[in-house]
Amino acid sequence: MEEFFKLPLEEKEKVAQLSGQIEGYGQAFVQSEEQKLDWGDMLGLATLPPNIKQLRFWPTNPPSFRENLEKYANEVKRLADGILKMISKNLGLGVDKLYDMFKGGIQIFRFNYYPRSSD
């Protein structure tokens, strides 16, 4: 992920957020009289369900990005499903109760990058 955030701004802006959207590349900053500028880059991407993926926001540079994100998203989903099943079992609800309630849910990742201050 760090590789993406270290790319030139022009490259990152190829997957820039559209106005009012949470997906894509953008910046978050806060400035007030009392504090210095706080800068952070972010990248938001929907992964599940497959029909909500907007691949136009998925970077193609670095080349391994999409494949690595798919693997990561699948592992997070597998882990979350397992946790739901364990909680259900320990609450005496039956192993699949919570899993059945949340299966088919939405999975969205937000990656934040805070570059070192130039001070």
Biopython code that builds the backbone (N, CA, C, O; Angstrom):
import numpy as np
from Bio.PDB.StructureBuilder import StructureBuilder

atoms = [
    (1, "MET", "N", (0.818, -1.182, 0.000)),
    (1, "MET", "CA", (0.000, 0.000, 0.000)),
    (1, "MET", "C", (0.868, 1.255, 0.000)),
    (1, "MET", "O", (0.556, 2.242, -0.666)),
    (2, "GLU", "N", (1.945, 1.200, 0.746)),
    (2, "GLU", "CA", (2.834, 2.354, 0.818)),
    (2, "GLU", "C", (3.386, 2.710, -0.563)),
    (2, "GLU", "O", (3.608, 3.880, -0.872)),
    (3, "GLU", "N", (3.603, 1.688, -1.383)),
    (3, "GLU", "CA", (4.093, 1.943, -2.751)),
    (3, "GLU", "C", (3.146, 2.872, -3.499)),
    (3, "GLU", "O", (3.582, 3.799, -4.182)),
    (4, "PHE", "N", (1.851, 2.617, -3.365)),
    (4, "PHE", "CA", (0.868, 3.462, -4.053)),
    (4, "PHE", "C", (0.971, 4.898, -3.568)),
    (4, "PHE", "O", (1.019, 5.821, -4.381)),
    (5, "PHE", "N", (1.005, 5.103, -2.265)),
    (5, "PHE", "CA", (1.010, 6.453, -1.728)),
    (5, "PHE", "C", (2.290, 7.212, -2.039)),
    (5, "PHE", "O", (2.301, 8.442, -1.998)),
    (6, "LYS", "N", (3.359, 6.507, -2.346)),
    (6, "LYS", "CA", (4.615, 7.171, -2.684)),
    (6, "LYS", "C", (4.737, 7.496, -4.177)),
    (6, "LYS", "O", (5.731, 8.083, -4.606)),
    (7, "LEU", "N", (3.733, 7.116, -4.961)),
    (7, "LEU", "CA", (3.735, 7.449, -6.381)),
    (7, "LEU", "C", (3.556, 8.957, -6.558)),
    (7, "LEU", "O", (3.070, 9.634, -5.652)),
    (8, "PRO", "N", (3.947, 9.486, -7.725)),
    (8, "PRO", "CA", (3.706, 10.912, -7.997)),
    (8, "PRO", "C", (2.207, 11.227, -7.945)),
    (8, "PRO", "O", (1.373, 10.375, -8.251)),
    (9, "LEU", "N", (1.886, 12.443, -7.559)),
    (9, "LEU", "CA", (0.501, 12.857, -7.431)),
    (9, "LEU", "C", (-0.297, 12.603, -8.709)),
    (9, "LEU", "O", (-1.454, 12.185, -8.642)),
    (10, "GLU", "N", (0.301, 12.847, -9.853)),
    (10, "GLU", "CA", (-0.390, 12.645, -11.131)),
    (10, "GLU", "C", (-0.845, 11.200, -11.303)),
    (10, "GLU", "O", (-1.916, 10.943, -11.854)),
    (11, "GLU", "N", (-0.035, 10.263, -10.833)),
    (11, "GLU", "CA", (-0.380, 8.838, -10.930)),
    (11, "GLU", "C", (-1.524, 8.502, -9.980)),
    (11, "GLU", "O", (-2.448, 7.778, -10.352)),
    (12, "LYS", "N", (-1.469, 9.019, -8.764)),
    (12, "LYS", "CA", (-2.520, 8.747, -7.782)),
    (12, "LYS", "C", (-3.845, 9.373, -8.213)),
    (12, "LYS", "O", (-4.911, 8.809, -7.962)),
    (13, "GLU", "N", (-3.782, 10.513, -8.846)),
    (13, "GLU", "CA", (-5.009, 11.199, -9.265)),
    (13, "GLU", "C", (-5.740, 10.481, -10.398)),
    (13, "GLU", "O", (-6.872, 10.839, -10.723)),
    (14, "LYS", "N", (-5.118, 9.485, -10.995)),
    (14, "LYS", "CA", (-5.804, 8.674, -12.015)),
    (14, "LYS", "C", (-6.988, 7.915, -11.407)),
    (14, "LYS", "O", (-7.917, 7.530, -12.115)),
    (15, "VAL", "N", (-6.943, 7.707, -10.094)),
    (15, "VAL", "CA", (-8.031, 7.009, -9.402)),
    (15, "VAL", "C", (-8.660, 7.926, -8.348)),
    (15, "VAL", "O", (-9.093, 7.464, -7.292)),
    (16, "ALA", "N", (-8.705, 9.209, -8.641)),
    (16, "ALA", "CA", (-9.194, 10.208, -7.682)),
    (16, "ALA", "C", (-10.677, 10.043, -7.390)),
    (16, "ALA", "O", (-11.453, 9.609, -8.242)),
    (17, "GLN", "N", (-11.049, 10.398, -6.177)),
    (17, "GLN", "CA", (-12.453, 10.400, -5.768)),
    (17, "GLN", "C", (-13.232, 11.394, -6.617)),
    (17, "GLN", "O", (-12.709, 12.429, -7.030)),
    (18, "LEU", "N", (-14.469, 11.065, -6.863)),
    (18, "LEU", "CA", (-15.388, 12.002, -7.481)),
    (18, "LEU", "C", (-16.080, 12.770, -6.358)),
    (18, "LEU", "O", (-16.156, 12.283, -5.230)),
    (19, "SER", "N", (-16.568, 13.928, -6.647)),
    (19, "SER", "CA", (-17.233, 14.744, -5.641)),
    (19, "SER", "C", (-18.366, 13.964, -4.965)),
    (19, "SER", "O", (-19.230, 13.391, -5.628)),
    (20, "GLY", "N", (-18.338, 13.958, -3.639)),
    (20, "GLY", "CA", (-19.382, 13.282, -2.876)),
    (20, "GLY", "C", (-19.210, 11.781, -2.755)),
    (20, "GLY", "O", (-20.074, 11.115, -2.185)),
    (21, "GLN", "N", (-18.123, 11.227, -3.271)),
    (21, "GLN", "CA", (-17.881, 9.788, -3.224)),
    (21, "GLN", "C", (-16.856, 9.449, -2.150)),
    (21, "GLN", "O", (-16.031, 10.285, -1.783)),
    (22, "ILE", "N", (-16.914, 8.211, -1.647)),
    (22, "ILE", "CA", (-15.915, 7.767, -0.669)),
    (22, "ILE", "C", (-14.858, 6.881, -1.300)),
    (22, "ILE", "O", (-13.814, 6.623, -0.701)),
    (23, "GLU", "N", (-15.130, 6.415, -2.511)),
    (23, "GLU", "CA", (-14.152, 5.552, -3.169)),
    (23, "GLU", "C", (-13.161, 6.381, -3.968)),
    (23, "GLU", "O", (-13.480, 7.447, -4.493)),
    (24, "GLY", "N", (-11.940, 5.848, -4.040)),
    (24, "GLY", "CA", (-10.897, 6.490, -4.803)),
    (24, "GLY", "C", (-9.881, 7.178, -3.906)),
    (24, "GLY", "O", (-9.948, 7.106, -2.679)),
    (25, "TYR", "N", (-8.937, 7.847, -4.561)),
    (25, "TYR", "CA", (-7.845, 8.534, -3.871)),
    (25, "TYR", "C", (-8.262, 9.958, -3.530)),
    (25, "TYR", "O", (-8.909, 10.636, -4.328)),
    (26, "GLY", "N", (-7.887, 10.399, -2.346)),
    (26, "GLY", "CA", (-8.147, 11.773, -1.943)),
    (26, "GLY", "C", (-7.253, 12.171, -0.791)),
    (26, "GLY", "O", (-6.420, 11.395, -0.322)),
    (27, "GLN", "N", (-7.442, 13.376, -0.355)),
    (27, "GLN", "CA", (-6.671, 13.892, 0.772)),
    (27, "GLN", "C", (-7.635, 14.360, 1.852)),
    (27, "GLN", "O", (-8.759, 14.785, 1.585)),
    (28, "ALA", "N", (-7.153, 14.264, 3.059)),
    (28, "ALA", "CA", (-7.896, 14.794, 4.204)),
    (28, "ALA", "C", (-6.951, 15.719, 4.944)),
    (28, "ALA", "O", (-5.832, 15.334, 5.285)),
    (29, "PHE", "N", (-7.391, 16.914, 5.187)),
    (29, "PHE", "CA", (-6.553, 17.820, 5.951)),
    (29, "PHE", "C", (-7.419, 18.683, 6.847)),
    (29, "PHE", "O", (-8.588, 18.945, 6.564)),
    (30, "VAL", "N", (-6.801, 19.117, 7.941)),
    (30, "VAL", "CA", (-7.459, 19.989, 8.902)),
    (30, "VAL", "C", (-6.513, 21.146, 9.146)),
    (30, "VAL", "O", (-5.325, 20.950, 9.398)),
    (31, "GLN", "N", (-7.040, 22.334, 9.070)),
    (31, "GLN", "CA", (-6.213, 23.497, 9.350)),
    (31, "GLN", "C", (-6.993, 24.443, 10.243)),
    (31, "GLN", "O", (-8.157, 24.749, 9.985)),
    (32, "SER", "N", (-6.348, 24.890, 11.276)),
    (32, "SER", "CA", (-6.964, 25.865, 12.162)),
    (32, "SER", "C", (-5.890, 26.835, 12.610)),
    (32, "SER", "O", (-4.704, 26.615, 12.367)),
    (33, "GLU", "N", (-6.298, 27.888, 13.252)),
    (33, "GLU", "CA", (-5.340, 28.882, 13.756)),
    (33, "GLU", "C", (-4.417, 28.268, 14.804)),
    (33, "GLU", "O", (-3.268, 28.687, 14.941)),
    (34, "GLU", "N", (-4.920, 27.271, 15.548)),
    (34, "GLU", "CA", (-4.171, 26.709, 16.665)),
    (34, "GLU", "C", (-3.246, 25.555, 16.296)),
    (34, "GLU", "O", (-2.409, 25.164, 17.110)),
    (35, "GLN", "N", (-3.369, 25.006, 15.108)),
    (35, "GLN", "CA", (-2.538, 23.849, 14.778)),
    (35, "GLN", "C", (-1.962, 23.975, 13.380)),
    (35, "GLN", "O", (-2.457, 24.726, 12.539)),
    (36, "LYS", "N", (-0.905, 23.217, 13.164)),
    (36, "LYS", "CA", (-0.304, 23.149, 11.843)),
    (36, "LYS", "C", (-1.199, 22.336, 10.932)),
    (36, "LYS", "O", (-2.095, 21.625, 11.388)),
    (37, "LEU", "N", (-0.952, 22.450, 9.670)),
    (37, "LEU", "CA", (-1.687, 21.651, 8.692)),
    (37, "LEU", "C", (-1.453, 20.173, 8.961)),
    (37, "LEU", "O", (-0.311, 19.728, 9.076)),
    (38, "ASP", "N", (-2.522, 19.429, 9.059)),
    (38, "ASP", "CA", (-2.456, 17.979, 9.249)),
    (38, "ASP", "C", (-2.860, 17.358, 7.923)),
    (38, "ASP", "O", (-4.003, 17.510, 7.491)),
    (39, "TRP", "N", (-1.952, 16.670, 7.282)),
    (39, "TRP", "CA", (-2.191, 16.158, 5.938)),
    (39, "TRP", "C", (-2.229, 14.635, 5.960)),
    (39, "TRP", "O", (-1.401, 13.993, 6.607)),
    (40, "GLY", "N", (-3.178, 14.074, 5.262)),
    (40, "GLY", "CA", (-3.236, 12.632, 5.116)),
    (40, "GLY", "C", (-3.807, 12.269, 3.766)),
    (40, "GLY", "O", (-4.805, 12.841, 3.328)),
    (41, "ASP", "N", (-3.175, 11.321, 3.111)),
    (41, "ASP", "CA", (-3.711, 10.767, 1.871)),
    (41, "ASP", "C", (-4.577, 9.581, 2.226)),
    (41, "ASP", "O", (-4.314, 8.892, 3.211)),
    (42, "MET", "N", (-5.600, 9.336, 1.442)),
    (42, "MET", "CA", (-6.456, 8.184, 1.704)),
    (42, "MET", "C", (-6.896, 7.553, 0.393)),
    (42, "MET", "O", (-6.925, 8.195, -0.657)),
    (43, "LEU", "N", (-7.234, 6.286, 0.490)),
    (43, "LEU", "CA", (-7.734, 5.536, -0.651)),
    (43, "LEU", "C", (-8.856, 4.649, -0.143)),
    (43, "LEU", "O", (-8.642, 3.803, 0.725)),
    (44, "GLY", "N", (-10.044, 4.841, -0.681)),
    (44, "GLY", "CA", (-11.195, 4.032, -0.295)),
    (44, "GLY", "C", (-11.611, 3.134, -1.442)),
    (44, "GLY", "O", (-11.736, 3.587, -2.580)),
    (45, "LEU", "N", (-11.827, 1.849, -1.144)),
    (45, "LEU", "CA", (-12.184, 0.878, -2.173)),
    (45, "LEU", "C", (-13.201, -0.127, -1.648)),
    (45, "LEU", "O", (-13.017, -0.714, -0.582)),
    (46, "ALA", "N", (-14.263, -0.317, -2.398)),
    (46, "ALA", "CA", (-15.255, -1.340, -2.076)),
    (46, "ALA", "C", (-14.810, -2.661, -2.698)),
    (46, "ALA", "O", (-14.347, -2.703, -3.837)),
    (47, "THR", "N", (-14.960, -3.740, -1.924)),
    (47, "THR", "CA", (-14.545, -5.057, -2.413)),
    (47, "THR", "C", (-15.679, -6.070, -2.457)),
    (47, "THR", "O", (-15.657, -6.989, -3.275)),
    (48, "LEU", "N", (-16.672, -5.911, -1.584)),
    (48, "LEU", "CA", (-17.795, -6.844, -1.543)),
    (48, "LEU", "C", (-19.105, -6.102, -1.308)),
    (48, "LEU", "O", (-19.130, -5.092, -0.605)),
    (49, "PRO", "N", (-20.164, -6.584, -1.876)),
    (49, "PRO", "CA", (-20.254, -7.673, -2.845)),
    (49, "PRO", "C", (-19.629, -7.262, -4.178)),
    (49, "PRO", "O", (-19.466, -6.072, -4.446)),
    (50, "PRO", "N", (-19.285, -8.229, -5.002)),
    (50, "PRO", "CA", (-18.579, -7.938, -6.255)),
    (50, "PRO", "C", (-19.272, -6.916, -7.151)),
    (50, "PRO", "O", (-18.602, -6.185, -7.881)),
    (51, "ASN", "N", (-20.586, -6.853, -7.107)),
    (51, "ASN", "CA", (-21.283, -5.940, -8.016)),
    (51, "ASN", "C", (-21.149, -4.469, -7.627)),
    (51, "ASN", "O", (-21.541, -3.602, -8.408)),
    (52, "ILE", "N", (-20.605, -4.157, -6.440)),
    (52, "ILE", "CA", (-20.416, -2.751, -6.091)),
    (52, "ILE", "C", (-18.981, -2.276, -6.324)),
    (52, "ILE", "O", (-18.684, -1.093, -6.158)),
    (53, "LYS", "N", (-18.095, -3.191, -6.706)),
    (53, "LYS", "CA", (-16.711, -2.806, -6.991)),
    (53, "LYS", "C", (-16.702, -1.819, -8.151)),
    (53, "LYS", "O", (-17.337, -2.039, -9.183)),
    (54, "GLN", "N", (-15.981, -0.744, -7.960)),
    (54, "GLN", "CA", (-15.797, 0.225, -9.036)),
    (54, "GLN", "C", (-14.312, 0.203, -9.393)),
    (54, "GLN", "O", (-13.512, 0.968, -8.855)),
    (55, "LEU", "N", (-13.971, -0.687, -10.308)),
    (55, "LEU", "CA", (-12.562, -0.921, -10.636)),
    (55, "LEU", "C", (-11.852, 0.308, -11.178)),
    (55, "LEU", "O", (-10.621, 0.345, -11.205)),
    (56, "ARG", "N", (-12.596, 1.306, -11.605)),
    (56, "ARG", "CA", (-11.934, 2.525, -12.087)),
    (56, "ARG", "C", (-11.162, 3.211, -10.967)),
    (56, "ARG", "O", (-10.260, 4.006, -11.228)),
    (57, "PHE", "N", (-11.517, 2.902, -9.707)),
    (57, "PHE", "CA", (-10.803, 3.475, -8.567)),
    (57, "PHE", "C", (-9.679, 2.574, -8.056)),
    (57, "PHE", "O", (-8.924, 2.970, -7.168)),
    (58, "TRP", "N", (-9.564, 1.372, -8.606)),
    (58, "TRP", "CA", (-8.530, 0.441, -8.169)),
    (58, "TRP", "C", (-7.253, 0.730, -8.954)),
    (58, "TRP", "O", (-7.229, 0.571, -10.175)),
    (59, "PRO", "N", (-6.202, 1.147, -8.274)),
    (59, "PRO", "CA", (-4.949, 1.457, -8.971)),
    (59, "PRO", "C", (-4.394, 0.261, -9.749)),
    (59, "PRO", "O", (-4.514, -0.889, -9.325)),
    (60, "THR", "N", (-3.795, 0.558, -10.872)),
    (60, "THR", "CA", (-3.084, -0.465, -11.647)),
    (60, "THR", "C", (-1.578, -0.335, -11.426)),
    (60, "THR", "O", (-0.799, -1.146, -11.926)),
    (61, "ASN", "N", (-1.183, 0.665, -10.692)),
    (61, "ASN", "CA", (0.220, 0.892, -10.378)),
    (61, "ASN", "C", (0.318, 1.095, -8.871)),
    (61, "ASN", "O", (-0.309, 2.018, -8.352)),
    (62, "PRO", "N", (1.062, 0.288, -8.156)),
    (62, "PRO", "CA", (1.952, -0.765, -8.629)),
    (62, "PRO", "C", (1.165, -1.944, -9.209)),
    (62, "PRO", "O", (0.016, -2.180, -8.835)),
    (63, "PRO", "N", (1.800, -2.682, -10.129)),
    (63, "PRO", "CA", (1.105, -3.764, -10.835)),
    (63, "PRO", "C", (0.494, -4.847, -9.942)),
    (63, "PRO", "O", (-0.502, -5.461, -10.325)),
    (64, "SER", "N", (1.053, -5.087, -8.790)),
    (64, "SER", "CA", (0.553, -6.137, -7.892)),
    (64, "SER", "C", (-0.605, -5.660, -7.016)),
    (64, "SER", "O", (-1.157, -6.451, -6.251)),
    (65, "PHE", "N", (-0.980, -4.402, -7.111)),
    (65, "PHE", "CA", (-1.960, -3.835, -6.186)),
    (65, "PHE", "C", (-3.279, -4.588, -6.168)),
    (65, "PHE", "O", (-3.738, -5.016, -5.109)),
    (66, "ARG", "N", (-3.891, -4.753, -7.334)),
    (66, "ARG", "CA", (-5.224, -5.374, -7.388)),
    (66, "ARG", "C", (-5.214, -6.807, -6.866)),
    (66, "ARG", "O", (-6.083, -7.198, -6.087)),
    (67, "GLU", "N", (-4.241, -7.574, -7.295)),
    (67, "GLU", "CA", (-4.163, -8.967, -6.842)),
    (67, "GLU", "C", (-3.958, -9.032, -5.330)),
    (67, "GLU", "O", (-4.587, -9.844, -4.651)),
    (68, "ASN", "N", (-3.086, -8.185, -4.806)),
    (68, "ASN", "CA", (-2.828, -8.187, -3.365)),
    (68, "ASN", "C", (-4.048, -7.738, -2.571)),
    (68, "ASN", "O", (-4.326, -8.286, -1.504)),
    (69, "LEU", "N", (-4.775, -6.752, -3.076)),
    (69, "LEU", "CA", (-5.971, -6.309, -2.369)),
    (69, "LEU", "C", (-7.038, -7.398, -2.364)),
    (69, "LEU", "O", (-7.711, -7.602, -1.354)),
    (70, "GLU", "N", (-7.196, -8.094, -3.482)),
    (70, "GLU", "CA", (-8.178, -9.198, -3.539)),
    (70, "GLU", "C", (-7.838, -10.266, -2.500)),
    (70, "GLU", "O", (-8.722, -10.751, -1.794)),
    (71, "LYS", "N", (-6.567, -10.627, -2.409)),
    (71, "LYS", "CA", (-6.138, -11.635, -1.432)),
    (71, "LYS", "C", (-6.409, -11.138, -0.011)),
    (71, "LYS", "O", (-6.931, -11.874, 0.826)),
    (72, "TYR", "N", (-6.055, -9.909, 0.243)),
    (72, "TYR", "CA", (-6.261, -9.326, 1.573)),
    (72, "TYR", "C", (-7.746, -9.282, 1.924)),
    (72, "TYR", "O", (-8.135, -9.662, 3.028)),
    (73, "ALA", "N", (-8.566, -8.826, 0.997)),
    (73, "ALA", "CA", (-10.012, -8.727, 1.232)),
    (73, "ALA", "C", (-10.614, -10.104, 1.512)),
    (73, "ALA", "O", (-11.464, -10.244, 2.391)),
    (74, "ASN", "N", (-10.181, -11.104, 0.776)),
    (74, "ASN", "CA", (-10.685, -12.464, 1.000)),
    (74, "ASN", "C", (-10.306, -12.985, 2.381)),
    (74, "ASN", "O", (-11.112, -13.640, 3.043)),
    (75, "GLU", "N", (-9.085, -12.695, 2.817)),
    (75, "GLU", "CA", (-8.646, -13.141, 4.138)),
    (75, "GLU", "C", (-9.382, -12.403, 5.247)),
    (75, "GLU", "O", (-9.731, -13.007, 6.261)),
    (76, "VAL", "N", (-9.623, -11.117, 5.073)),
    (76, "VAL", "CA", (-10.377, -10.356, 6.072)),
    (76, "VAL", "C", (-11.798, -10.911, 6.163)),
    (76, "VAL", "O", (-12.334, -11.055, 7.261)),
    (77, "LYS", "N", (-12.399, -11.219, 5.041)),
    (77, "LYS", "CA", (-13.757, -11.788, 5.015)),
    (77, "LYS", "C", (-13.785, -13.147, 5.709)),
    (77, "LYS", "O", (-14.680, -13.430, 6.505)),
    (78, "ARG", "N", (-12.808, -13.975, 5.402)),
    (78, "ARG", "CA", (-12.728, -15.299, 6.025)),
    (78, "ARG", "C", (-12.582, -15.172, 7.544)),
    (78, "ARG", "O", (-13.233, -15.892, 8.302)),
    (79, "LEU", "N", (-11.732, -14.261, 7.972)),
    (79, "LEU", "CA", (-11.524, -14.030, 9.401)),
    (79, "LEU", "C", (-12.797, -13.506, 10.067)),
    (79, "LEU", "O", (-13.181, -13.985, 11.134)),
    (80, "ALA", "N", (-13.449, -12.530, 9.443)),
    (80, "ALA", "CA", (-14.690, -11.971, 9.997)),
    (80, "ALA", "C", (-15.776, -13.029, 10.111)),
    (80, "ALA", "O", (-16.485, -13.093, 11.115)),
    (81, "ASP", "N", (-15.907, -13.862, 9.079)),
    (81, "ASP", "CA", (-16.904, -14.939, 9.123)),
    (81, "ASP", "C", (-16.616, -15.904, 10.272)),
    (81, "ASP", "O", (-17.534, -16.335, 10.969)),
    (82, "GLY", "N", (-15.358, -16.237, 10.464)),
    (82, "GLY", "CA", (-14.976, -17.133, 11.551)),
    (82, "GLY", "C", (-15.266, -16.534, 12.915)),
    (82, "GLY", "O", (-15.728, -17.228, 13.820)),
    (83, "ILE", "N", (-14.995, -15.248, 13.061)),
    (83, "ILE", "CA", (-15.265, -14.576, 14.334)),
    (83, "ILE", "C", (-16.771, -14.562, 14.616)),
    (83, "ILE", "O", (-17.197, -14.823, 15.741)),
    (84, "LEU", "N", (-17.570, -14.259, 13.597)),
    (84, "LEU", "CA", (-19.025, -14.271, 13.780)),
    (84, "LEU", "C", (-19.526, -15.647, 14.218)),
    (84, "LEU", "O", (-20.397, -15.748, 15.082)),
    (85, "LYS", "N", (-18.980, -16.691, 13.627)),
    (85, "LYS", "CA", (-19.393, -18.048, 13.989)),
    (85, "LYS", "C", (-18.986, -18.393, 15.420)),
    (85, "LYS", "O", (-19.741, -19.041, 16.145)),
    (86, "MET", "N", (-17.791, -17.958, 15.823)),
    (86, "MET", "CA", (-17.349, -18.235, 17.196)),
    (86, "MET", "C", (-18.204, -17.478, 18.209)),
    (86, "MET", "O", (-18.575, -18.028, 19.247)),
    (87, "ILE", "N", (-18.514, -16.234, 17.914)),
    (87, "ILE", "CA", (-19.359, -15.454, 18.823)),
    (87, "ILE", "C", (-20.734, -16.107, 18.951)),
    (87, "ILE", "O", (-21.260, -16.260, 20.053)),
    (88, "SER", "N", (-21.306, -16.487, 17.813)),
    (88, "SER", "CA", (-22.620, -17.147, 17.833)),
    (88, "SER", "C", (-22.597, -18.405, 18.688)),
    (88, "SER", "O", (-23.477, -18.629, 19.518)),
    (89, "LYS", "N", (-21.591, -19.203, 18.471)),
    (89, "LYS", "CA", (-21.480, -20.454, 19.222)),
    (89, "LYS", "C", (-21.374, -20.183, 20.717)),
    (89, "LYS", "O", (-22.046, -20.827, 21.523)),
    (90, "ASN", "N", (-20.522, -19.222, 21.081)),
    (90, "ASN", "CA", (-20.309, -18.931, 22.500)),
    (90, "ASN", "C", (-21.512, -18.256, 23.150)),
    (90, "ASN", "O", (-21.651, -18.293, 24.373)),
    (91, "LEU", "N", (-22.378, -17.644, 22.356)),
    (91, "LEU", "CA", (-23.604, -17.060, 22.898)),
    (91, "LEU", "C", (-24.748, -18.069, 22.922)),
    (91, "LEU", "O", (-25.851, -17.766, 23.376)),
    (92, "GLY", "N", (-24.468, -19.269, 22.429)),
    (92, "GLY", "CA", (-25.487, -20.304, 22.413)),
    (92, "GLY", "C", (-26.559, -20.075, 21.360)),
    (92, "GLY", "O", (-27.688, -20.541, 21.516)),
    (93, "LEU", "N", (-26.228, -19.376, 20.305)),
    (93, "LEU", "CA", (-27.200, -19.048, 19.260)),
    (93, "LEU", "C", (-27.195, -20.034, 18.103)),
    (93, "LEU", "O", (-28.049, -19.948, 17.220)),
    (94, "GLY", "N", (-26.279, -20.938, 18.089)),
    (94, "GLY", "CA", (-26.081, -21.799, 16.925)),
    (94, "GLY", "C", (-24.987, -21.187, 16.078)),
    (94, "GLY", "O", (-24.948, -19.971, 15.892)),
    (95, "VAL", "N", (-24.115, -22.003, 15.572)),
    (95, "VAL", "CA", (-22.899, -21.541, 14.905)),
    (95, "VAL", "C", (-23.139, -20.517, 13.791)),
    (95, "VAL", "O", (-22.356, -19.576, 13.656)),
    (96, "ASP", "N", (-24.173, -20.670, 13.009)),
    (96, "ASP", "CA", (-24.351, -19.811, 11.839)),
    (96, "ASP", "C", (-25.303, -18.632, 12.039)),
    (96, "ASP", "O", (-25.575, -17.909, 11.080)),
    (97, "LYS", "N", (-25.810, -18.417, 13.230)),
    (97, "LYS", "CA", (-26.823, -17.372, 13.446)),
    (97, "LYS", "C", (-26.331, -15.982, 13.019)),
    (97, "LYS", "O", (-26.952, -15.340, 12.172)),
    (98, "LEU", "N", (-25.232, -15.523, 13.594)),
    (98, "LEU", "CA", (-24.724, -14.190, 13.236)),
    (98, "LEU", "C", (-24.168, -14.164, 11.817)),
    (98, "LEU", "O", (-24.329, -13.176, 11.101)),
    (99, "TYR", "N", (-23.523, -15.237, 11.417)),
    (99, "TYR", "CA", (-23.010, -15.315, 10.042)),
    (99, "TYR", "C", (-24.147, -15.141, 9.051)),
    (99, "TYR", "O", (-24.018, -14.391, 8.083)),
    (100, "ASP", "N", (-25.257, -15.825, 9.280)),
    (100, "ASP", "CA", (-26.412, -15.719, 8.382)),
    (100, "ASP", "C", (-26.989, -14.302, 8.369)),
    (100, "ASP", "O", (-27.493, -13.842, 7.344)),
    (101, "MET", "N", (-26.916, -13.620, 9.496)),
    (101, "MET", "CA", (-27.438, -12.251, 9.567)),
    (101, "MET", "C", (-26.591, -11.269, 8.756)),
    (101, "MET", "O", (-27.116, -10.307, 8.195)),
    (102, "PHE", "N", (-25.280, -11.514, 8.697)),
    (102, "PHE", "CA", (-24.380, -10.552, 8.071)),
    (102, "PHE", "C", (-23.819, -10.986, 6.720)),
    (102, "PHE", "O", (-23.138, -10.203, 6.059)),
    (103, "LYS", "N", (-24.095, -12.225, 6.298)),
    (103, "LYS", "CA", (-23.544, -12.663, 5.016)),
    (103, "LYS", "C", (-24.128, -11.782, 3.909)),
    (103, "LYS", "O", (-25.269, -11.327, 3.991)),
    (104, "GLY", "N", (-23.336, -11.560, 2.899)),
    (104, "GLY", "CA", (-23.770, -10.690, 1.816)),
    (104, "GLY", "C", (-23.614, -9.214, 2.141)),
    (104, "GLY", "O", (-24.100, -8.358, 1.403)),
    (105, "GLY", "N", (-22.942, -8.916, 3.237)),
    (105, "GLY", "CA", (-22.742, -7.518, 3.627)),
    (105, "GLY", "C", (-21.730, -6.814, 2.738)),
    (105, "GLY", "O", (-21.134, -7.407, 1.840)),
    (106, "ILE", "N", (-21.562, -5.561, 3.013)),
    (106, "ILE", "CA", (-20.646, -4.718, 2.230)),
    (106, "ILE", "C", (-19.290, -4.686, 2.916)),
    (106, "ILE", "O", (-19.196, -4.611, 4.142)),
    (107, "GLN", "N", (-18.238, -4.744, 2.101)),
    (107, "GLN", "CA", (-16.871, -4.640, 2.605)),
    (107, "GLN", "C", (-16.207, -3.478, 1.863)),
    (107, "GLN", "O", (-16.063, -3.500, 0.641)),
    (108, "ILE", "N", (-15.809, -2.474, 2.629)),
    (108, "ILE", "CA", (-15.126, -1.314, 2.061)),
    (108, "ILE", "C", (-13.880, -1.062, 2.889)),
    (108, "ILE", "O", (-13.928, -1.085, 4.119)),
    (109, "PHE", "N", (-12.778, -0.826, 2.220)),
    (109, "PHE", "CA", (-11.522, -0.529, 2.902)),
    (109, "PHE", "C", (-11.187, 0.938, 2.726)),
    (109, "PHE", "O", (-11.408, 1.523, 1.665)),
    (110, "ARG", "N", (-10.655, 1.516, 3.780)),
    (110, "ARG", "CA", (-10.097, 2.864, 3.684)),
    (110, "ARG", "C", (-8.672, 2.778, 4.194)),
    (110, "ARG", "O", (-8.419, 2.424, 5.346)),
    (111, "PHE", "N", (-7.752, 3.111, 3.310)),
    (111, "PHE", "CA", (-6.335, 3.096, 3.646)),
    (111, "PHE", "C", (-5.886, 4.540, 3.832)),
    (111, "PHE", "O", (-6.144, 5.393, 2.982)),
    (112, "ASN", "N", (-5.219, 4.806, 4.937)),
    (112, "ASN", "CA", (-4.740, 6.150, 5.245)),
    (112, "ASN", "C", (-3.225, 6.165, 5.241)),
    (112, "ASN", "O", (-2.578, 5.211, 5.674)),
    (113, "TYR", "N", (-2.670, 7.257, 4.749)),
    (113, "TYR", "CA", (-1.216, 7.429, 4.721)),
    (113, "TYR", "C", (-0.898, 8.828, 5.213)),
    (113, "TYR", "O", (-1.393, 9.817, 4.672)),
    (114, "TYR", "N", (-0.078, 8.903, 6.229)),
    (114, "TYR", "CA", (0.307, 10.185, 6.799)),
    (114, "TYR", "C", (1.803, 10.401, 6.561)),
    (114, "TYR", "O", (2.639, 9.841, 7.270)),
    (115, "PRO", "N", (2.126, 11.210, 5.567)),
    (115, "PRO", "CA", (3.548, 11.433, 5.262)),
    (115, "PRO", "C", (4.238, 12.164, 6.414)),
    (115, "PRO", "O", (3.603, 12.855, 7.211)),
    (116, "ARG", "N", (5.541, 11.990, 6.472)),
    (116, "ARG", "CA", (6.318, 12.674, 7.504)),
    (116, "ARG", "C", (6.197, 14.182, 7.290)),
    (116, "ARG", "O", (6.118, 14.672, 6.164)),
    (117, "SER", "N", (6.185, 14.883, 8.393)),
    (117, "SER", "CA", (6.131, 16.338, 8.341)),
    (117, "SER", "C", (7.438, 16.878, 7.780)),
    (117, "SER", "O", (8.508, 16.323, 8.031)),
    (118, "SER", "N", (7.348, 17.942, 7.035)),
    (118, "SER", "CA", (8.564, 18.548, 6.474)),
    (118, "SER", "C", (9.270, 19.434, 7.483)),
    (118, "SER", "O", (10.327, 19.991, 7.186)),
    (119, "ASP", "N", (8.694, 19.574, 8.687)),
    (119, "ASP", "CA", (9.324, 20.393, 9.743)),
    (119, "ASP", "C", (10.539, 19.724, 10.303)),
    (119, "ASP", "O", (11.189, 20.269, 11.195)),
]
sb = StructureBuilder()
sb.init_structure("model")
sb.init_model(0)
sb.init_chain("A")
sb.init_seg("    ")
for serial, (resi, resn, name, xyz) in enumerate(atoms, 1):
    if name == "N":
        sb.init_residue(resn, " ", resi, " ")
    sb.init_atom(name, np.array(xyz, "f"), 0.0, 1.0, " ", f" {name:<3s}", serial, name[0])
structure = sb.get_structure()
